[in-house]
Amino acid sequence: MSCDCTPPEDGMRLWRTPDSTHLDVRGLDPPEPMVTILRLIDGGEVQGELIVHLDREPIFLYPELDDRGWAHEIVPATCGDAACEEDVKLRLMRWAG
């Protein structure tokens, strides 16, 4: 899967592509990235998968996702931009069932 590393030029942190919803929480101070992600998934606004663009791996988020029935995996960087490859892309999917 390829993953666009940059958000839309309008500066929005949330955008949709044909395959998924994207959320960019880079640059937010902790715990805002986790709070923003959980608020979005708890609000029921995500249909399908959610790709979250982060500054670092969100290890404290994983138990919260598990409790809410969301699977998670790191998306390998594929854009070739050195700045992009320092970022973490996390794919979230609601567990089937």
Secondary structure, DSSP 8 states (H G I E B T S, - for coil): -----S--TT--SEEE-SSEEEEE-TT--TTHHHHHHHHHHHTT---SEEEEEESS--TTHHHHHHHHTEEEEEE---S--HHHHHSEEEEEEE---
